[in-house]
Amino acid sequence: MPNLVIRNYKLEDLPDVVKLYSSSQVKSPFFLRDKDYFDYCTSYPSVKEDSIFIAASEHRIEGVAVLAIIHKGYTVGRIIDLWASEATAENALLQKAVEYCRDNNIDAVEVKAPAFLDSSKTFVDWQRIDQREVMMVKPLSFAPLLQALIDATALRKIGIRKGFLFVCDDEAIEVKISKTGVNIVEGGKSWRDWDGILVKVSLKSLLEVVFGSTNPYIALLTRRIRIRGIKNILRVMKMLRVIRINQPWTVAIVDSR
Amino acid sequence: MDEKQKLAQFSLRPFKPGDEANLVDFLNLCYPGGWGDMEQWVWAYPRNPFFERDNVFIIESNNQIVGHRGMHLRELIIRGKRVPIAFLGDTAIHPDYRAFGLYSRLHQTTLKAAKFKGACLALTGNSRGSITYNHNKKTGFIEIKRSHTYIKVINYEKFFQKQVSDFIARREKLKSLLQGLETNLYLHFGKAEFSLKELLNRDNLTLAASSKSGEVRVILAESSLPWLVEFATGGKLRKMGSLLALLFSRKMKIRFSSALALMKVAWAGVRMVRHA
């Protein structure tokens, strides 16, 4: 990225930071970032004015990093949020935060891997410290999630033109595909009356497939997914591959607080 | 007293102004490494743009807080589309009131409230193998892949001393064994060097007389940090594995002034493992 400059945040940068958030190209799931989020993030105790960094090139803001200094027997510089338009800006902001910590006699720097950086290359001389920490998720209602995951055009390409019916823990979720898009109906038709593609799966198994912790083919072989009609198996497997999210969620330190 | 009677003496209510100080004290009591101070609480709750009073669930018994869980309703962006979620956190049950089924009650109530408020996913952070992790697994939660946390250590001495001190502080048996140890035990990490006596003294703990019993020095290379993290955070097998890996890769060396001193430290180690 040409002429990338790392500098301190100024109040007049706020609209551009909000623009950076809204024009995000991050593919993995992440928490919504907006003006309120940024205000909240920068009000984190021990975030100083000079510990908010901006990566700017020409007339655009390419990234923002918020560093909090915490004392817990030793001093740690915690990068509570690091958000950028691409990897170069992320890397430059990370280096700046480390440099700031060195200059201010801070004993360690902590960060959650940002969206674009390749962790295996960037964090070679860093230590992973969350081996036992996990994030867990449970579905409460599946329709809005399916709405976000299913793309009508992609489904038409794999030969699913009308839709299909998920039967999850005895609850039917009908996915209708029309010219205008996808329509999800919870508790619609009974599966006995359904003559199209029918997929029987528990909500938990479906979630495991969707969030990439279970391979759909393994789930099919172990009968956690049941598909009516041999001719539909391949299409459903392709559909699950389309809706599956393989990338790890981008979660900043501030998000998990 | 049956389960129903036990649960009847506890009442569940939302947050009300005036609870702040009690909540901070309660969370600090329940979280072994400490939760934080009032400033931290104000930031995490009232200042949070997603904060609503009735999204803080409090269990009370005789006007004393015995359970807490916070819920933040947020939006997750998946492939450019907004998905409403509920982030559940700061779950705590008073140590004297555990095994009464309070966590289960809190969990059910928060999940119902999250669904009622339109969240389609409930999210929570847990330590693998903990009671809450196992409970969540049984109640339909799955683990998801998410970005990892990394640390870059600049001042190894301070960082390492604090980690060792915290590691000992969390383990009562280890603490009493080290207090009874007559040998002077020194830890070296890169260029940093400190004695365990010095460390325990700092925490106002006294050691047994050690002048005549010699000394043992455990010398760790800076590159041993990943194994030390593994040792500190892993289960028994991982602890053993990382210790062996450190010894065989020669990232950890042991020097001793006399065989007796080493024997005393080794015996303390064996007793520690036997009692664990």
Interface residues (C-beta under 8 A of the other chain):
Chain A: S24 V26 K27 P29 F30 F31 L32 D36 Y37 D39 Y40 S43 Y44 P45 K72 G73 Y74 T75 V76 V98 C101 R102 N105 I106 D107 A108 V109 E110 V111 K112 A113 P114 A115 S119 F123 D125 W126 Q127 R128 I129 D130 Q131 R132 E133 V134 M135 M136 V137 K138 P139 L140 S141 F142 A143 P144 L145 Q147 A148 L149 D151 L203 K204 L207 E208 F211 G212 S213 I245 Q247 P248 W249 T250 V251 I253 S256 R257
Chain B: E39 Q40 W43 A44 R47 N48 P49 R74 E75 L76 I77 I78 R79 K81 R82 V83 P84 A86 G89 L111 A114 K115 A119 C120 L121 A122 L123 T124 G125 N126 S127 R128 G129 Y133 N136 K137 T139 G140 F141 I142 E143 I144 K145 R146 S147 H148 T149 Y150 I151 K152 V153 I154 N155 K158 F159 Q161 K162 S165 D166 L225 P226 V229 E230 T233 G234
